[in-house]
Amino acid sequence: MLFCVDNLFPDVKTLLVLALEIFWSYVNSYTGPAQPRPATKSSATHRQYKLHTEKRQVTRRKKVQKVVVLAASICTKGGKAVLSRQFHPMTRTHIESLLASFPKLIPTNSQHTSVETAQVRYVYQPLEDLYILLITNKASNILQDIDTLHLFARVVSDMCRTPDEREIQKQCFELLGAFDEIVSMGYREQVNLIQVRSVLEMESHEEKIQDIIARNKEAEAKEELKRRARQLELQRREQQKRAITTGGSGSSYLGGGMSGYSPVPQRFDTPEINAARTASPAPASSTRAPQFKSSGMKLGSKKTRQAEFLDALGGELVSEELSAPPTPSIIEPPPVPSQPRASLPSVAPESVHIVIKEQISASLMRGGGVKSMEVKGDMNLQVSDPACAHIKLALPSPTTDFGSDLQFKQHPNVAKFTPGQSRIVALKDPSRAFPVGQALAVLKWRYAGHDESLVPLSINCWPSPSNDGTCDVNIEYELENENVTLHDVIISIPLPAGSYPSVTTECNWSINPATHSLDWSIPLVSTIERNGTLEFTVGGDDAGTFFPVHVSFVGRGSIAGIGVVGVSRVDGGEDPAFSVDAVVTTEDYLVI
């Protein structure tokens, strides 16, 4: 079919040409019956969408490459790195050079918290003797960086007791974990201090419930073991009773019971010997049982000890003992635990015996001064002669002024001290007498203060680090309170891990393997031998390693100056003989 379109109007001509193109494109693309297919965009629209997607990918790649926070670091005033977390690939040399150049960029007498170079920006904050800083690129938002820095500083202050180099190195792994919670891939996470703390603690309610369930199961298992142990014990006793009954019922040597022998249980237990045989030791005679019967095996004869072992182990305990009949013995009462006196000389008690006990707890500062000191004491009176029960005790005048910090407390039946007069310990009712044959606490006192002049023994530990990686330590003591004489003084100085000292002073010392410390032993410290010095050299350059210094001793006397100068009768008779045993011990005596 032919069409002549030259003579038609131009618009009609254009429409016909377009219609023919559409028709022939449809004919050429027809491949069969029409199938439903998703609508597609035109080629122009598709090209625009593709270009937009490529632009977004390029922008995203640029954003990933352009990390905002490059590193979070803690360094010294001189630029030495203490701790650093990089959020962008950096070599150690690069980050150390950045930190080393940072202190030189800080202008003097400036209140700004950021400095810039040609490549990076430093946002910093002083942290006592250290700096905490963020290294960012110059395109970052400085307000957001300052807020991030403040959160870093709060986290460090919360996790470290003191923001010094030693404490930060001790908590380095926890701090790095916290830094990763704050900044991820160079960008600040929307977290606060409480959320960071909860993430690091990793507290889980379900975990606590599981722990409680596990503990309950463990307790139930122990109870079940104890119950089964008791059942086995009852079964064993039943078997022994049956064995004794069977063994004694025989009528001939070859009878069913075998009168001369007892059947051997399956657990190799020897039957209990009846009361008739244990009444007297069996002499050697022809009627004695065969020899092997007296050397059998049996459980412990003491039921209480066996029961304790069974309860502790949850099973049976078999011990080898001779089966000879036990001989009755007198059970001695358990000894009364006495106050550890070490080498302190004992005092022979008189008819009136006074025991004075004091205990001191002190924390001395290494640079001088007392952080805390507490002295607690009590006086016990024991009268062994009824004729000396109506007495009163005269205390000495105080040689050391403790002031109002030294507080006294009397027994309810003992009269209180009269201000401005001598201290007298006597009953309120003069007609009454002190109890005879028993100790009575008549007086107690307590002191708590910070006066360095009242310390009984002063300790001066002076470590001096050297340039060769070692440390020279000089430690000395001096008796400050002349009211006491100290025995068995032990001064324990901690040592660096893996290092052993070289002692240059002639003294008695040893290494305590349990605490890895040097224990300096002084047998006696008195007014005659009141001071001493120890010098040693050890590997390590950290002076804080040698603290705290622990001190222990047993003393004769009273730190508070409490004693008894006289004992007199209330009725004015002859003064009775008396003895005083005054002991001073340490609870916690430290140099920190």
C-alpha positions in Angstrom: 0.0 0.0 0.0 1.4 3.4 -1.0 0.5 6.8 0.3 1.2 10.1 -1.2 1.6 12.6 1.5 3.5 15.4 -0.3 0.3 17.3 -1.1 -1.2 17.1 2.5 -0.9 19.8 5.1 2.3 19.8 7.0 0.7 18.9 10.4 -1.2 16.0 8.9 1.9 14.9 7.2 3.8 14.8 10.5 1.0 12.9 12.2 0.9 10.2 9.5 4.7 9.7 9.6 4.6 9.3 13.4 1.7 6.8 13.1 3.6 4.8 10.5 6.7 4.6 12.7 4.6 3.4 15.7 2.9 0.8 13.5 6.1 -0.6 12.1 7.8 -0.7 15.5 4.9 -2.6 16.9 5.0 -5.1 14.0 8.8 -5.6 14.4 8.6 -6.1 18.2 5.6 -8.5 18.1 6.7 -12.0 19.2 3.4 -13.7 20.1 0.4 -13.1 22.4 0.7 -10.2 24.7 2.2 -11.0 28.1 1.9 -8.8 31.2 5.2 -7.2 32.2 6.2 -4.5 34.6 6.2 -0.9 33.4 9.6 0.4 32.6 10.9 3.9 32.6 11.9 5.6 29.5 15.5 5.6 28.5 15.9 9.3 29.4 14.4 8.7 32.9 16.5 5.6 33.4 19.7 7.5 32.5 18.8 10.2 35.0 18.1 7.7 37.8 21.4 5.9 37.1 23.3 9.2 37.3 21.7 10.1 40.6 22.6 6.7 42.1 26.2 7.0 41.0 26.4 10.5 42.6 25.0 9.2 45.9 27.6 6.4 45.9 30.4 8.8 45.3 29.2 11.1 48.1 29.0 8.2 50.4 32.5 7.0 49.6 33.8 10.6 50.1 32.0 10.7 53.5 33.5 7.4 54.6 36.9 8.6 53.5 36.4 11.9 55.3 36.3 10.8 58.9 35.5 13.5 61.4 37.2 12.3 64.6 40.6 10.8 63.7 41.8 9.8 67.2 41.0 10.3 70.9 44.2 10.5 73.0 45.5 11.2 76.5 49.0 12.5 76.7 51.3 14.2 79.1 52.2 17.9 79.2 55.3 17.1 77.1 53.4 15.2 74.4 54.1 11.7 75.5 51.2 9.4 74.6 49.6 7.6 77.6 46.6 6.2 75.8 45.3 6.7 72.2 42.4 5.2 70.2 42.5 5.8 66.4 39.3 5.8 64.4 41.1 6.2 61.1 44.0 4.0 59.8 47.2 5.6 61.3 50.6 4.3 62.0 52.0 4.5 65.5 54.8 6.9 64.3 52.2 9.2 62.8 50.0 9.5 65.9 53.1 9.9 68.1 54.4 12.7 65.9 51.0 14.4 66.1 50.9 14.2 69.9 54.5 15.3 70.2 53.9 18.4 68.2 50.6 19.2 70.1 52.1 21.0 73.2 54.2 23.3 71.0 51.1 24.6 69.3 49.3 25.6 72.5 49.6 29.4 72.8 50.6 30.8 76.2 48.0 32.6 78.3 45.2 31.4 75.9 41.8 30.3 77.0 41.0 28.6 73.7 40.5 24.8 73.7 41.4 24.1 70.1 44.4 24.6 67.8 44.8 23.9 64.2 47.5 22.9 61.8 47.5 22.6 58.0 46.0 19.1 58.2 44.2 18.5 61.5 42.5 20.3 64.4 43.3 19.6 68.1 40.4 19.9 70.6 41.8 19.5 74.0 41.1 19.8 77.7 43.5 19.8 80.7 43.2 16.8 83.0 45.4 17.7 86.0 48.9 16.8 84.8 47.7 15.4 81.5 45.8 16.4 78.4 42.8 14.7 76.9 42.3 15.7 73.3 40.5 14.8 70.0 42.3 14.9 66.7 39.8 15.8 64.0 39.8 17.1 60.5 39.3 20.7 59.8 35.9 20.3 58.3 34.3 18.9 61.5 31.8 20.8 63.6 33.9 22.2 66.5 30.8 22.6 68.8 30.0 18.9 68.4 33.7 18.1 68.9 33.8 20.0 72.2 30.7 18.2 73.4 32.3 14.9 72.5 35.5 15.9 74.3 33.5 16.7 77.5 31.9 13.3 77.4 35.3 11.7 77.0 36.6 13.6 80.1 33.6 12.6 82.2 34.1 8.9 81.3 37.8 9.1 82.3 37.0 10.8 85.6 34.3 8.2 86.3 36.4 5.2 85.6 39.7 6.3 87.2 40.0 7.1 90.9 42.7 9.7 90.2 43.4 11.0 86.7 47.1 10.2 86.7 49.3 8.2 84.3 49.5 5.1 86.5 45.8 4.8 87.0 45.0 5.4 83.3 47.4 2.6 82.3 45.8 0.3 84.8 42.3 1.0 83.4 43.4 1.2 79.7 41.3 -1.6 78.3 38.2 -0.4 80.0 38.8 3.1 78.7 39.3 1.9 75.1 36.0 0.0 75.3 34.3 3.2 76.5 35.9 5.3 73.7 34.5 2.8 71.1 31.1 3.3 72.6 31.3 7.1 72.2 32.8 7.3 68.7 32.2 4.7 66.0 33.8 4.9 62.5 34.9 8.5 63.3 31.4 9.8 64.2 29.8 10.5 67.6 27.2 8.0 68.8 24.1 9.3 70.5 25.0 8.1 74.0 25.6 9.7 77.4 27.6 8.7 80.5 25.0 6.5 82.1 24.5 4.5 78.9 28.2 4.0 78.5 28.5 2.9 82.1 25.6 0.4 81.7 27.1 -1.0 78.5 30.5 -1.5 80.2 29.0 -3.2 83.2 26.9 -5.5 81.0 24.3 -6.0 83.7 21.6 -8.5 82.7 18.5 -9.3 84.7 18.3 -12.7 82.9 21.9 -13.5 83.9 21.2 -12.7 87.5 18.2 -15.0 87.5 20.3 -17.8 85.9 23.0 -17.3 88.6 20.3 -17.6 91.3 18.9 -20.7 89.7 22.4 -22.2 89.5 23.1 -21.5 93.2 19.8 -23.0 94.2 20.6 -26.2 92.2 24.0 -26.4 93.8 22.5 -26.0 97.3 20.0 -28.7 96.5 22.7 -31.0 95.2 24.7 -30.6 98.5 21.6 -31.3 100.5 21.0 -34.4 98.5 24.6 -35.6 99.0 24.2 -35.1 102.8 21.0 -37.0 102.8 22.5 -39.9 100.9 25.5 -39.9 103.1 23.3 -40.2 106.2 21.4 -43.1 104.5 24.7 -44.9 103.8 25.8 -44.3 107.4 22.5 -45.9 108.7 22.9 -48.8 106.3 26.5 -49.4 107.5 25.4 -49.4 111.1 22.6 -51.9 110.3 25.1 -54.2 108.6 27.5 -54.0 111.6 24.6 -54.9 114.0 23.6 -57.9 111.8 27.3 -59.0 111.5 27.7 -58.9 115.4 24.5 -60.9 115.9 25.4 -63.5 113.3 29.0 -63.8 114.6 28.0 -64.4 118.2 25.2 -67.0 117.5 27.4 -69.9 116.4 27.7 -73.0 118.7 30.8 -74.7 117.2 33.9 -73.9 115.4 32.4 -75.1 112.1 28.9 -73.9 112.9 27.0 -71.4 110.9 28.2 -68.4 113.0 31.9 -69.5 113.4 32.1 -68.6 117.1 35.8 -67.6 117.1 35.5 -65.2 114.1 33.3 -62.5 112.8 32.2 -62.3 109.2 34.1 -59.7 107.1 31.8 -57.1 105.6 32.0 -56.3 101.9 33.6 -52.9 102.7 36.3 -54.5 104.9 34.9 -53.0 108.1 35.6 -54.7 111.4 32.6 -55.1 113.7 32.4 -53.0 116.8 33.6 -54.7 120.0 31.0 -55.2 122.6 31.1 -53.8 126.1 32.2 -57.1 127.7 35.4 -57.2 125.7 36.2 -53.5 126.1 36.0 -53.7 129.9 39.6 -54.8 130.3 42.5 -55.2 127.9 42.6 -58.7 126.5 45.8 -60.6 127.8 47.6 -63.0 125.6 46.0 -66.5 126.1 44.9 -69.5 124.2 41.3 -68.3 124.0 42.2 -65.1 122.2 40.8 -64.7 118.7 43.2 -65.2 115.7 45.8 -62.5 115.2 44.4 -61.2 111.9 41.2 -60.0 113.7 43.0 -57.3 115.6 44.5 -55.7 112.5 41.5 -55.3 110.4 40.1 -52.1 108.9 37.2 -50.1 110.2 35.8 -46.6 110.0 36.9 -44.0 112.6 35.8 -44.8 116.1 34.6 -41.2 116.7 31.2 -40.9 115.2 31.2 -37.1 115.2 34.4 -36.8 113.2 33.2 -39.4 110.7 29.9 -37.6 110.3 31.7 -34.3 109.7 33.9 -35.9 107.0 30.8 -37.5 105.4 29.0 -34.2 105.4 31.9 -32.3 104.0 32.8 -34.8 101.2 29.3 -36.1 100.5 30.4 -39.7 100.5 32.0 -42.4 102.5 35.4 -42.1 104.1 37.4 -45.1 105.0 40.5 -44.8 107.3 42.9 -47.4 108.5 43.0 -47.8 112.2 43.9 -50.7 114.5 40.8 -52.6 115.8 42.2 -52.9 119.3 39.5 -51.9 121.9 39.7 -48.2 122.7 40.9 -47.3 126.2 38.9 -44.7 128.1 40.6 -41.3 128.3 39.8 -38.0 130.0 38.6 -35.4 127.6 40.5 -32.2 128.3 38.7 -28.9 127.9 39.8 -26.9 124.8 42.4 -24.3 125.6 41.2 -20.7 126.0 42.7 -18.6 123.1 45.1 -16.1 124.6 46.1 -12.7 123.2 49.1 -13.2 120.9 52.1 -11.8 122.8 54.9 -13.0 120.5 58.1 -12.4 122.4 56.6 -10.0 124.9 57.6 -11.1 128.5 54.8 -12.5 130.6 53.8 -10.9 133.9 53.2 -13.0 137.1 49.8 -12.1 138.4 49.4 -10.9 142.0 46.3 -10.9 144.2 45.2 -7.8 142.3 46.0 -8.1 138.6 45.2 -5.4 136.1 45.3 -6.1 132.3 45.5 -3.1 130.0 45.0 -3.7 126.3 45.3 -1.1 123.5 44.9 -1.4 119.8 46.0 1.2 117.3 45.0 1.8 113.6 46.9 4.5 111.7 47.4 5.7 108.2 50.5 7.9 107.8 51.1 10.0 104.7 54.4 9.4 102.9 55.1 13.1 102.7 54.3 13.7 106.3 51.2 14.1 108.4 48.5 11.7 109.6 45.5 10.8 107.5 43.8 9.0 110.3 44.7 7.5 113.7 42.5 5.6 116.2 43.5 4.2 119.6 41.1 1.9 121.5 41.9 0.5 124.9 40.3 -1.2 127.9 41.3 -2.0 131.5 40.3 -5.3 133.1 40.6 -5.9 136.9 40.8 -9.4 138.4 40.9 -9.9 142.1 41.9 -13.4 143.3 41.9 -12.7 147.1 38.5 -11.8 148.8 40.4 -9.7 151.4 41.5 -7.4 148.6 38.1 -6.8 147.0 37.4 -3.4 148.6 40.0 -1.4 146.7 40.5 1.6 144.4 43.0 2.2 141.6 45.1 5.3 141.2 45.9 6.2 137.6 49.0 8.3 136.7 48.9 11.9 135.5 48.8 12.1 131.7 52.3 12.6 130.2 50.9 13.2 126.7 48.2 15.8 126.1 45.5 14.1 124.0 43.1 16.9 124.8 39.3 16.4 124.6 39.8 13.8 121.8 40.6 11.2 124.4 37.3 9.9 125.7 36.7 7.6 128.7 33.9 5.3 129.5 33.5 3.6 132.9 31.6 0.5 134.0 28.1 1.5 135.2 29.1 0.6 138.8 32.4 2.5 138.6 32.5 6.2 139.6 33.4 8.7 136.9 36.5 10.9 137.0 36.3 14.2 138.7 37.5 17.1 136.5 40.7 18.7 137.9 41.5 15.9 140.2 43.5 12.7 140.0 42.0 9.8 138.1 40.6 7.2 140.5 38.9 3.9 139.5 36.6 2.9 142.4 33.1 1.7 142.8 30.3 4.2 143.3 29.1 2.4 146.5 32.2 2.1 148.8 30.4 -0.7 150.7 30.4 -3.0 147.7 33.4 -5.1 146.6 34.8 -6.0 143.2 34.0 -9.5 142.0 36.5 -12.2 143.0 37.9 -14.7 140.6 36.7 -13.1 137.4 37.9 -10.3 135.2 35.9 -7.1 135.1 36.2 -4.4 132.5 36.2 -1.3 134.6 37.4 1.3 132.1 37.5 1.9 128.3 39.0 4.8 126.3 39.2 5.9 122.7 41.1 8.4 120.7 40.6 9.5 117.1 42.6 12.4 115.6 45.3 13.6 113.2 48.0 14.8 115.5 51.4 13.5 114.1 53.1 14.0 117.5 51.0 11.2 119.1 52.2 8.5 116.6 54.1 5.8 118.5 56.5 4.9 115.6 57.3 7.2 112.7 58.2 5.6 109.3 60.0 7.5 106.5 60.2 5.6 103.2 62.2 7.5 100.5 62.5 5.9 97.0 64.9 7.6 94.6 64.6 6.4 90.9 67.9 6.3 89.0 68.6 6.7 85.3 69.6 3.1 84.9 66.1 1.7 85.5 66.7 0.9 89.2 65.5 2.6 92.4 67.4 3.3 95.6 65.1 3.0 98.6 66.0 4.4 102.0 63.6 3.6 104.9 64.0 4.6 108.6 62.0 4.4 111.8 62.0 6.3 115.0 60.2 5.8 118.3 58.1 8.8 119.1 56.2 7.7 122.2 58.3 6.9 125.2 55.4 5.3 127.0 55.7 2.1 125.0 58.5 -0.4 124.2 57.9 -2.2 121.0 58.8 -5.9 120.4 58.8 -7.9 117.1 58.5 -4.9 114.8 58.0 -5.9 111.1 58.1 -3.3 108.4 56.9 -4.7 105.1 57.8 -2.8 101.9 56.2 -3.9 98.6 58.5 -4.6 95.7 58.0 -4.2 91.9 56.8 -7.4 90.2 59.6 -9.7 89.2 62.3 -7.6 91.0 64.4 -8.6 94.0 66.4 -6.2 96.2 70.0 -5.9 96.9 70.3 -4.8 100.6 73.3 -2.8 101.6 72.5 -2.5 105.4 73.3 -5.1 108.0 69.9 -6.1 109.3 67.4 -8.9 109.6 65.3 -9.0 106.5 63.5 -11.6 104.3 61.3 -11.8 101.2 57.6 -12.6 101.8 56.6 -14.7 98.7 52.9 -14.3 99.4 52.9 -10.5 99.0 56.3 -10.1 97.2 57.5 -7.7 99.8 60.6 -7.1 101.8 60.0 -7.8 105.5 62.4 -5.9 107.8 62.3 -7.4 111.3 63.4 -5.4 114.4 63.4 -7.4 117.6 63.2 -4.5 120.0 62.5 -0.7 119.7 63.0 1.2 123.0 64.2 4.5 124.4 67.7 3.1 124.2 67.5 1.8 120.6 64.9 4.1 119.2 65.8 4.4 115.5 67.2 2.4 112.6 67.8 2.6 108.8 67.5 0.2 105.9 68.9 0.8 102.4 68.4 -1.4 99.3 68.4 -1.2 95.5 65.8 -2.8 93.3 64.8 -2.8 89.7 62.0 -0.3 88.7 61.6 3.4 88.4 58.0 3.9 89.9 58.2 5.3 93.4 54.5 4.5 94.0 55.3 0.8 93.8 56.8 0.8 97.3 53.6 1.9 99.0 51.7 1.2 101.2 54.2 0.2 103.8 52.7 -2.2 106.4 53.9 -2.1 110.0 53.1 -4.5 112.8 54.4 -4.8 116.4 53.5 -5.9 119.9 54.3 -3.3 122.6 54.6 -3.0 126.4 52.9 0.1 127.9 50.1 2.4 126.8 50.1 4.9 124.0 47.5 7.0 125.8 49.6 6.9 129.0 47.0 4.9 130.9 48.4 2.8 133.8 48.1 2.1 137.5 50.5 3.7 139.9 48.9 2.4 143.1 46.2 0.2 144.6 44.8 1.0 148.1 42.1 -0.3 150.3 38.9 1.7 150.7 39.0 1.2 154.5 42.6 2.5 154.7 44.3 -0.8 155.5 47.5 -2.1 154.1 47.9 -1.7 150.4 47.7 -5.0 148.6 50.2 -6.3 146.1 49.2 -5.7 142.5 50.6 -6.4 139.0 49.9 -4.7 135.7 50.1 -6.3 132.2 49.9 -3.5 129.6 49.9 -4.7 125.9 49.7 -2.7 122.7 48.9 -4.3 119.3 48.3 -3.0 115.8 45.2 -3.5 113.7 46.2 -1.5 110.6 49.4 0.6 110.6 50.2 1.9 107.1 52.3 4.5 105.3 50.4 5.4 102.2 
